Amino acid sequence: MLLIEPNNLSVTLFKFVDLCYRFGEGLLILVVSLMEGPDQLATMGADLGSLVGKMNTTTLSTSEYASIVNMNLFVALLCACIVIGHLLEESRWMNESITALFIGLCTGAIILLSTGGTNSHLFVFSEDLFFIYLLPPIIFNAGFQVKKKQFFRNFMTIVLFGAIGTVISFTIISYGAINIFKRMNVGSLDLGDFLALGAIFSATDSVCTLQVLNQDETPLLYSLVFGEGVVNDATSVVIFNAVQNFDLSRITTSDAFQLVGNFFYLFVTSTVLGAGAGLLSAYIIKKLYFGRHSTDREVAIMILMAYMSYMLAELFYLSGILTVFFCGIVMSHYTWHNVTEKSRVTTKHAFATLSFISELFIFLYVGMDALDIEKWNFVQDSPGKSIGVSSILLGLVLVGRGCLVFPLSFLANLAKKNAHEKITFRQQVLIWWAGLMRGAVSMALAYNQFTRLGHTQLRGNAIMITSTITVVLFSTVVFGLITKPLVRLLLPPSKNMSRMASSEPTSPKSFVVPLLGNERDPEAGGGQEATSVLHPANLRVLLSTPSHTVHYYWRKFDNAFMRPVFGGRGFVPYIPGTPTEQSVHNLIPEGGNN
């Protein structure tokens, strides 16, 4: 639940508005009664008497009006984040995440001063708010916009970094926390708390790096950073839940194998559930073709099916992150091509907008909550210990990240034959750097472990919360500020790609090109591939890569079995009398469905 704190001024304003409303209601009853005749005056008198009684005895719900005031302030702050972020778009250092954090910090400081040092935020944090409402649109849009060919081409490397790498990071951070914090006497923490710290600080936040990278210019690096971030978050949440559910007083070898088996079970079942939800939405829209009557129904069914997949995963104790991510991938491959042209534009921007607002909301709140005086009161008697805990956690993050990126990159390169598919040292440094930042997932897990409804009364828990806030702020602000110059230093953009580059995610944004011209969508299949114009760079890649790859056989299977049933590009349903769909079909060359 999202809790709202009352405000005395808000109470007064609410009483005044309510009094005016009821006075106007009484006048309206009087006028209507006079117009209807004298017989209504007696009834009117009784009604007016009851109305006056209500005015005297009504107990006003102050929290409702306070919530409206606070929500207006928060929406205004979100608007300010968007405007200021736009003005700083060309900045060498800043990005939208850091901008939202700074605005949150400034707002928190103003609230703290105006309340006499008792409060610094408009809302009380709830992990349910984060996991149920804010996280799903971010992850779904990530799957919906990802370049599928690059993602699945590097899928094994992504899983290697995101799953195995997260386990390595979890092990190092947990081991370090157990051996160091027990000697520091940070509070009454048990083994479960130390293991939870390992899961909390294994969850990366690569938003700052992804805002700088361009997947057209560096497709391999972008797909690895992006894919690892999604799998990493899912793995961290799975490990965190396992730590909470397992009996840590007696851990045996069978328990360890059970944990590994549980992870693979969650990974497979969550993926199947997400893909199934995406295929079901594609089949429904293809067969019923809502677009002939209303494009709103198409958009609604896509949004609701995506959200339902996430909630079903949570209902069955699966990984909602993986489920909604693969639901987004399947929807972008099948469902999105089955809807009308207007629905394609609408869904693309609607999903991106929801994700964008959710990210700003999270960073803005984290900035305000960083100044929560209640949590800092517990560590004010020993600020040096709090700084020491934060520094140790940050050091463990650096070491754990290095122990997973460089050895796993070496193993991944051994399995790749082509030189252009291998991960260079500069790319490894950027992958290592992208995973150093901690964000909303770490905050949510920390609140889940060490607080109740955002509050804590234990010194050890308060130290862990304040240390988490410190690490999140430091890593996001300091590392985030250095990200853009570091990327430009290690990967200087080529002149051609600089002109072509766009900061907006590209898939499925490129639908405008095939609808309006003869260019080929890189994700397209079927007969359209034969009509594409191959540039010299594409010819070099084609000559250096075997033609019969896994992707080639998947395309054959997809065009022969999947697309005829579930739709997709080249298999758009055609209903006579729909000019929009007619225009789409006229652009598909003959034999495109073969």
C-alpha distance (Angstrom), angle and dihedral (degrees) to the residues before:
residue distance angle dihedral
M1 . . .
L2 3.77 . .
L3 3.81 106.6 .
I4 3.81 121.8 -153.8
E5 3.79 125.7 -152.3
P6 3.85 117.2 -136.0
N7 3.79 124.4 -116.5
N8 3.84 125.9 -154.8
L9 3.80 94.1 -144.4
S10 3.78 89.8 50.2
V11 3.84 89.9 53.4
T12 3.80 92.0 53.8
L13 3.79 93.4 47.9
F14 3.78 91.0 47.8
K15 3.83 92.4 52.4
F16 3.82 91.3 49.6
V17 3.82 93.7 49.2
D18 3.81 91.6 46.3
L19 3.82 91.6 50.0
C20 3.81 91.8 50.8
Y21 3.77 91.1 48.5
R22 3.81 94.0 51.7
F23 3.81 92.3 45.0
G24 3.79 90.0 53.5
E25 3.80 90.0 47.7
G26 3.82 90.3 54.5
L27 3.80 92.1 50.6
L28 3.80 90.4 50.0
I29 3.83 91.3 52.4
L30 3.82 90.1 50.3
V31 3.81 94.1 51.0
V32 3.81 93.7 46.8
S33 3.81 92.0 48.4
L34 3.81 92.8 51.4
M35 3.80 90.8 50.4
E36 3.82 92.9 50.8
G37 3.80 94.0 51.8
P38 3.81 142.3 -101.4
D39 3.80 92.5 -63.1
Q40 3.76 89.3 71.8
L41 3.80 95.0 53.4
A42 3.78 94.5 82.0
T43 3.79 91.2 49.8
M44 3.77 89.3 44.7
G45 3.79 90.3 52.6
A46 3.77 91.3 54.3
D47 3.80 91.5 46.9
L48 3.79 91.7 47.5
G49 3.78 90.9 49.6
S50 3.79 91.8 51.9
L51 3.78 89.2 46.2
V52 3.82 91.9 54.6
G53 3.77 88.9 47.7
K54 3.79 90.3 53.4
M55 3.80 90.5 49.6
N56 3.79 89.9 55.2
T57 3.80 99.1 41.6
T58 3.82 104.3 34.4
T59 3.78 114.3 119.9
L60 3.79 107.8 -146.3
S61 3.78 120.4 -135.2
T62 3.79 99.5 -130.9
S63 3.80 95.2 179.4
E64 3.82 91.4 63.0
Y65 3.78 93.8 56.7
A66 3.80 91.9 40.5
S67 3.80 88.6 54.8
I68 3.81 90.0 54.4
V69 3.80 91.8 50.9
N70 3.80 93.2 47.5
M71 3.78 93.0 45.4
N72 3.81 90.5 51.8
L73 3.79 89.9 52.1
F74 3.79 91.9 48.3
V75 3.82 92.9 48.9
A76 3.79 88.9 49.6
L77 3.81 89.1 52.8
L78 3.80 90.6 50.6
C79 3.80 89.4 52.6
A80 3.79 89.3 50.0
C81 3.82 89.9 51.5
I82 3.80 90.6 53.4
V83 3.81 94.5 47.4
I84 3.81 95.6 44.9
G85 3.81 91.4 42.5
H86 3.80 88.9 54.3
L87 3.79 92.2 50.0
L88 3.83 89.9 50.6
E89 3.81 94.3 45.0
E90 3.80 93.1 112.3
S91 3.79 94.3 43.6
R92 3.78 116.4 129.1
W93 3.78 92.2 -138.7
M94 3.80 113.5 20.0
N95 3.80 130.3 78.8
E96 3.80 134.3 175.9
S97 3.80 95.1 -93.6
I98 3.80 93.3 54.5
T99 3.81 90.4 43.0
A100 3.82 91.1 55.2
L101 3.80 90.7 47.4
F102 3.81 92.6 51.9
I103 3.81 92.2 47.3
G104 3.80 89.0 49.0
L105 3.80 91.2 50.9
C106 3.81 92.5 48.8
T107 3.80 91.8 47.1
G108 3.79 91.0 47.7
A109 3.78 90.8 51.5
I110 3.83 91.5 51.1
I111 3.81 92.2 49.1
L112 3.80 90.2 46.4
L113 3.81 91.7 53.9
S114 3.82 94.3 43.4
T115 3.82 92.7 50.8
G116 3.78 94.6 48.2
G117 3.78 94.7 -107.2
T118 3.81 97.2 -54.0
N119 3.81 103.8 104.6
S120 3.81 138.2 23.8
H121 3.80 106.1 176.4
L122 3.78 141.5 53.8
F123 3.79 95.9 -137.0
V124 3.78 135.6 36.0
F125 3.80 110.5 -122.2
S126 3.80 119.4 -110.8
E127 3.78 124.4 -175.5
D128 3.82 87.7 -149.4
L129 3.80 89.6 61.6
F130 3.78 89.3 51.8
F131 3.80 100.2 44.0
I132 3.82 98.3 37.9
Y133 3.81 103.5 37.2
L134 3.81 112.5 15.1
L135 3.81 105.5 35.8
P136 3.86 100.6 50.2
P137 3.84 97.5 63.5
I138 3.83 90.9 46.8
I139 3.81 94.6 52.1
F140 3.81 94.5 39.5
N141 3.79 92.8 52.0
A142 3.80 88.9 48.8
G143 3.80 90.1 57.9
F144 3.79 92.9 40.4
Q145 3.81 93.9 53.4
V146 3.81 100.7 37.2
K147 3.79 121.2 113.5
K148 3.77 98.7 -113.4
K149 3.79 97.2 -161.0
Q150 3.80 93.5 57.2
F151 3.78 93.0 40.5
F152 3.80 95.9 54.1
R153 3.79 93.2 38.0
N154 3.82 87.5 62.0
F155 3.80 95.7 31.3
M156 3.82 96.5 119.8
T157 3.80 91.7 49.8
I158 3.81 90.1 47.7
V159 3.81 91.4 51.7
L160 3.80 89.4 45.9
F161 3.82 91.3 55.7
G162 3.80 97.8 34.4
A163 3.82 100.3 43.6
I164 3.82 109.5 20.8
G165 3.80 91.8 32.8
T166 3.79 92.3 51.6
V167 3.81 90.2 52.0
I168 3.82 89.6 51.7
S169 3.80 91.7 49.0
F170 3.82 90.9 46.3
T171 3.80 91.2 51.9
I172 3.81 94.9 49.3
I173 3.82 95.5 45.2
S174 3.82 93.6 45.1
Y175 3.81 92.9 47.0
G176 3.80 91.7 48.6
A177 3.82 92.7 46.8
I178 3.81 92.6 50.4
N179 3.79 94.6 49.8
I180 3.81 98.7 39.9
F181 3.80 107.4 34.3
K182 3.80 94.2 48.5
R183 3.81 88.2 62.4
M184 3.81 92.8 47.5
N185 3.82 95.4 56.8
V186 3.80 94.5 -134.9
G187 3.79 93.9 165.9
S188 3.78 143.6 -73.2
L189 3.81 98.5 -35.8
D190 3.79 123.1 152.8
L191 3.81 133.7 -159.2
G192 3.80 92.0 -85.6
D193 3.80 91.0 57.0
F194 3.81 92.6 51.7
L195 3.79 92.0 48.4
A196 3.79 89.4 47.2
L197 3.82 88.1 54.8
G198 3.79 88.2 56.6
A199 3.80 90.9 54.4
I200 3.81 93.2 42.4
F201 3.79 95.0 53.4
S202 3.81 94.1 40.1
A203 3.82 89.5 67.5
T204 3.80 107.2 96.1
D205 3.80 129.4 -158.3
S206 3.80 111.9 -151.5
V207 3.81 96.4 171.4
C208 3.82 93.8 112.7
T209 3.81 92.2 51.6
L210 3.81 94.3 44.5
Q211 3.81 89.7 52.5
V212 3.80 88.2 59.6
L213 3.81 101.0 39.3
N214 3.79 121.4 79.5
Q215 3.80 116.8 -145.7
D216 3.82 92.2 -153.7
E217 3.80 92.4 56.6
T218 3.81 99.7 36.2
P219 3.82 105.1 21.8
L220 3.82 96.0 161.3
L221 3.81 95.2 49.0
Y222 3.80 93.7 42.6
S223 3.80 93.9 49.7
L224 3.82 91.6 48.6
V225 3.82 95.0 48.3
F226 3.78 93.0 42.2
G227 3.80 97.1 43.3
E228 3.78 93.8 44.1
G229 3.80 90.2 52.4
V230 3.81 93.0 56.3
V231 3.81 96.0 44.0
N232 3.81 90.2 42.5
D233 3.81 93.3 55.3
A234 3.80 91.3 48.3
T235 3.82 92.1 47.7
S236 3.81 92.7 47.6
V237 3.81 91.8 51.8
V238 3.83 91.3 47.3
I239 3.82 91.4 50.4
F240 3.81 91.0 45.9
N241 3.81 92.3 52.0
A242 3.80 91.0 45.7
V243 3.81 90.8 52.8
Q244 3.79 90.3 51.8
N245 3.81 94.6 47.2
F246 3.81 100.6 42.0
D247 3.77 123.7 87.7
L248 3.80 99.2 -117.3
S249 3.81 94.0 -173.7
R250 3.81 89.8 79.9
I251 3.79 117.8 25.0
T252 3.80 116.1 176.3
T253 3.79 134.4 179.9
S254 3.79 90.0 -100.0
D255 3.81 89.6 56.0
A256 3.80 89.9 54.2
F257 3.81 91.6 50.9
Q258 3.78 89.5 45.6
L259 3.80 89.4 54.2
V260 3.82 91.5 51.3
G261 3.80 91.8 46.2
N262 3.79 90.4 48.0
F263 3.79 90.7 53.8
F264 3.81 93.6 52.3
Y265 3.81 89.8 45.2
L266 3.79 90.9 52.8
F267 3.81 92.0 45.2
V268 3.82 94.3 51.7
T269 3.81 98.2 39.9
S270 3.81 93.5 44.4
T271 3.80 90.8 50.2
V272 3.81 92.4 48.0
L273 3.81 91.7 48.1
G274 3.80 92.5 50.8
A275 3.81 93.2 46.3
G276 3.81 90.2 46.5
A277 3.80 92.5 52.6
G278 3.81 90.5 49.4
L279 3.81 92.8 48.7
L280 3.80 91.6 47.3
S281 3.80 91.4 53.4
A282 3.81 90.4 48.0
Y283 3.81 92.2 50.2
I284 3.82 93.9 47.2
I285 3.80 94.0 49.1
K286 3.82 92.7 43.7
K287 3.81 94.2 50.7
L288 3.80 100.5 37.7
Y289 3.82 96.5 33.4
F290 3.80 98.7 -155.9
G291 3.79 90.9 -172.3
R292 3.80 93.6 79.4
H293 3.83 88.1 70.0
S294 3.81 107.2 19.0
T295 3.76 135.6 -0.7
D296 3.81 88.4 -159.2
R297 3.79 89.8 72.3
E298 3.79 91.5 54.0
V299 3.79 92.3 51.8
A300 3.80 92.2 44.0
I301 3.81 94.7 50.9
M302 3.81 91.4 50.1
I303 3.81 93.4 50.0
L304 3.79 94.7 43.9
M305 3.81 95.2 45.0
A306 3.80 90.6 50.4
Y307 3.80 92.8 49.9
M308 3.80 92.1 43.3
S309 3.81 90.3 55.4
Y310 3.81 89.6 56.3
M311 3.81 93.7 47.3
L312 3.83 92.0 46.7
A313 3.80 89.2 53.7
E314 3.80 90.2 51.7
L315 3.80 90.2 45.8
F316 3.81 92.1 55.4
Y317 3.85 93.2 40.6
L318 3.80 93.5 -110.0
S319 3.80 129.4 134.1
G320 3.79 106.7 -76.8
I321 3.80 90.3 -172.2
L322 3.81 93.8 60.6
T323 3.80 92.1 40.3
V324 3.79 97.1 54.0
F325 3.81 91.5 40.0
F326 3.81 94.3 57.0
C327 3.79 89.8 39.9
G328 3.81 86.9 59.3
I329 3.82 91.6 49.5
V330 3.82 93.1 50.5
M331 3.80 93.0 44.5
S332 3.79 91.8 52.0
H333 3.82 90.2 50.0
Y334 3.82 99.5 45.5
T335 3.81 116.8 2.4
W336 3.78 96.9 45.7
H337 3.81 92.0 57.6
N338 3.82 92.4 50.1
V339 3.79 96.3 61.1
T340 3.79 128.0 79.3
E341 3.76 123.2 -85.6
K342 3.81 92.1 -104.3
S343 3.81 91.1 52.1
R344 3.79 90.6 51.1
V345 3.77 92.2 55.8
T346 3.80 91.5 43.6
T347 3.81 97.2 48.5
K348 3.79 94.2 44.4
H349 3.79 93.2 54.6
A350 3.81 95.2 34.9
F351 3.81 93.0 56.6
A352 3.80 92.4 44.0
T353 3.81 91.4 48.5
L354 3.81 94.4 49.6
S355 3.79 90.1 49.3
F356 3.79 92.3 47.6
I357 3.82 93.6 50.4
S358 3.81 92.1 46.4
E359 3.80 92.0 52.8
L360 3.80 92.0 49.0
F361 3.81 90.6 47.2
I362 3.81 91.6 53.9
F363 3.81 96.9 47.3
L364 3.79 91.9 43.5
Y365 3.78 92.6 53.1
V366 3.81 93.6 44.2
G367 3.81 88.0 56.0
M368 3.81 92.4 52.3
D369 3.79 95.3 42.4
A370 3.80 90.9 52.2
L371 3.81 87.8 77.3
D372 3.81 96.1 49.8
I373 3.80 100.1 143.0
E374 3.81 94.7 -157.5
K375 3.80 93.5 67.2
W376 3.79 94.6 42.3
N377 3.82 92.4 52.3
F378 3.80 89.1 71.0
V379 3.81 93.2 58.7
Q380 3.81 100.7 36.5
D381 3.81 91.3 97.2
S382 3.82 91.2 57.3
P383 3.81 110.1 27.4
G384 3.78 91.3 156.4
K385 3.79 91.4 60.8
S386 3.81 91.1 50.1
I387 3.81 91.0 51.0
G388 3.80 89.9 46.6
V389 3.82 92.4 52.2
S390 3.80 91.0 48.8
S391 3.80 91.9 48.5
I392 3.81 92.3 49.2
L393 3.81 91.9 49.5
L394 3.80 90.8 49.0
G395 3.81 90.5 48.9
L396 3.82 91.1 50.1
V397 3.81 88.9 51.0
L398 3.82 90.8 52.7
V399 3.81 93.1 47.9
G400 3.79 94.8 43.1
R401 3.79 91.4 48.9
G402 3.79 92.5 50.6
C403 3.82 92.6 47.6
L404 3.77 91.4 57.3
V405 3.82 105.5 36.7
F406 3.80 103.5 50.3
P407 3.85 99.9 39.4
L408 3.82 92.3 43.4
S409 3.81 91.2 46.5
F410 3.82 88.2 54.3
L411 3.81 90.3 51.9
A412 3.80 92.3 46.2
N413 3.81 91.6 51.2
L414 3.81 91.0 52.6
A415 3.81 89.6 62.1
K416 3.81 94.1 50.7
K417 3.79 121.4 82.7
N418 3.81 101.4 -175.4
A419 3.79 115.7 77.1
H420 3.82 94.1 -141.6
E421 3.82 90.4 58.4
K422 3.81 94.5 54.6
I423 3.79 121.9 98.9
T424 3.79 110.3 -113.0
F425 3.79 122.5 -143.7
R426 3.80 92.0 -107.7
Q427 3.78 90.1 52.8
Q428 3.80 89.8 48.8
V429 3.80 89.8 54.4
L430 3.81 90.7 52.1
I431 3.82 91.8 47.2
W432 3.80 88.6 50.8
W433 3.80 90.8 48.0
A434 3.82 94.5 46.4
G435 3.79 90.2 57.7
L436 3.80 95.9 51.3
M437 3.80 94.7 79.2
R438 3.79 120.1 88.6
G439 3.78 123.6 -158.0
A440 3.77 147.8 154.2
V441 3.82 98.1 -24.3
S442 3.81 90.7 56.1
M443 3.80 90.3 47.4
A444 3.81 93.0 49.2
L445 3.81 93.4 48.3
A446 3.81 91.5 46.7
Y447 3.80 91.6 51.8
N448 3.79 89.5 47.6
Q449 3.81 92.0 53.5
F450 3.79 103.3 36.4
T451 3.82 107.2 28.2
R452 3.77 142.6 45.0
L453 3.82 115.1 -139.2
G454 3.80 88.5 -17.1
H455 3.81 95.1 -54.8
T456 3.78 132.5 102.4
Q457 3.81 134.4 -174.9
L458 3.82 99.5 -173.4
R459 3.78 122.2 92.8
G460 3.80 95.6 -142.7
N461 3.79 92.3 50.0
A462 3.79 91.3 47.5
I463 3.81 90.8 52.1
M464 3.81 90.6 51.6
I465 3.81 91.8 48.7
T466 3.80 94.5 48.1
S467 3.81 90.5 45.2
T468 3.80 90.4 51.5
I469 3.80 90.3 50.3
T470 3.81 90.4 49.0
V471 3.81 93.6 49.7
V472 3.82 92.2 46.1
L473 3.80 92.8 49.4
F474 3.80 95.4 43.2
S475 3.81 95.4 45.4
T476 3.80 94.6 43.9
V477 3.80 96.7 44.6
V478 3.81 103.2 34.2
F479 3.80 99.0 33.4
G480 3.79 90.7 36.9
L481 3.80 92.5 54.2
I482 3.80 90.8 52.3
T483 3.82 94.6 45.5
K484 3.81 98.9 82.6
P485 3.85 95.7 48.1
L486 3.82 90.1 43.9
V487 3.80 92.3 53.1
R488 3.80 91.0 48.5
L489 3.80 90.4 48.6
L490 3.81 97.0 49.0
L491 3.81 97.7 33.2
P492 3.80 110.1 29.9
P493 3.83 107.3 -166.4
S494 3.78 118.3 -115.3
K495 3.80 117.2 -120.7
N496 3.80 94.9 -116.4
M497 3.77 94.7 48.1
S498 3.80 92.0 44.8
R499 3.79 89.4 61.5
M500 3.79 92.2 46.0
A501 3.79 97.1 41.6
S502 3.76 120.7 112.2
S503 3.78 125.8 -176.5
E504 3.81 91.2 -143.8
P505 3.80 117.6 95.6
T506 3.78 110.3 -101.3
S507 3.75 109.8 -145.9
P508 2.95 120.3 102.2
K509 3.82 90.9 1.5
S510 3.79 91.5 88.9
F511 3.79 92.2 73.7
V512 3.82 89.9 100.6
V513 3.81 92.6 65.3
P514 3.82 99.3 56.1
L515 3.80 90.2 43.4
L516 3.78 93.2 54.4
G517 3.79 104.1 31.5
N518 3.77 147.5 10.1
E519 3.81 98.6 -89.6
R520 3.78 116.0 122.4
D521 3.74 123.0 -117.1
P522 3.80 106.6 -127.1
E523 3.79 89.1 -136.5
A524 3.80 93.8 49.6
G525 3.73 124.1 111.3
G526 3.77 139.4 -175.3
G527 3.75 123.9 50.3
Q528 3.76 93.4 -22.1
E529 3.76 90.7 80.7
A530 3.79 90.1 68.4
T531 3.79 91.5 57.8
S532 3.78 96.9 55.0
V533 3.75 123.6 110.5
L534 3.79 111.8 -123.7
H535 3.78 115.8 -143.1
P536 3.82 121.2 -150.9
A537 3.81 91.3 -101.6
N538 3.79 90.3 53.0
L539 3.82 90.5 48.7
R540 3.80 91.5 54.0
V541 3.79 90.8 51.0
L542 3.80 90.8 46.9
L543 3.81 92.9 51.4
S544 3.80 92.8 48.0
T545 3.83 95.4 46.7
P546 3.81 126.1 67.2
S547 3.80 111.3 -111.7
H548 3.82 95.9 -140.6
T549 3.80 101.7 66.5
V550 3.80 132.2 145.6
H551 3.78 87.5 -95.2
Y552 3.82 89.8 54.9
Y553 3.80 93.4 53.6
W554 3.78 91.7 43.8
R555 3.82 89.2 55.0
K556 3.79 90.1 51.4
F557 3.80 91.4 50.8
D558 3.81 92.4 42.1
N559 3.81 94.0 52.3
A560 3.81 93.9 43.0
F561 3.80 101.5 44.9
M562 3.81 116.1 2.4
R563 3.81 105.1 45.7
P564 3.84 96.1 46.3
V565 3.83 87.6 58.0
F566 3.80 103.9 34.1
G567 3.79 101.3 25.4
G568 3.76 125.9 -134.2
R569 3.76 136.6 154.8
G570 3.80 110.2 -12.0
F571 3.81 91.1 16.2
V572 3.80 100.6 72.1
P573 3.82 110.5 151.4
Y574 3.79 112.3 -111.2
I575 3.79 121.0 -147.2
P576 3.85 116.7 -177.1
G577 3.77 113.2 -115.0
T578 3.80 97.2 32.3
P579 3.82 105.8 113.4
T580 3.79 93.8 -171.3
E581 3.78 93.6 58.3
Q582 3.80 90.2 40.3
S583 3.79 89.5 58.3
V584 3.79 89.9 50.4
H585 3.79 93.0 51.2
N586 3.79 92.8 48.0
L587 3.80 88.3 61.2
I588 3.82 93.7 53.6
P589 3.81 110.0 90.3
E590 3.75 120.4 -128.2
G591 3.74 113.6 -85.9
G592 3.76 90.9 26.3
N593 3.76 90.7 127.0
N594 3.78 95.8 54.1
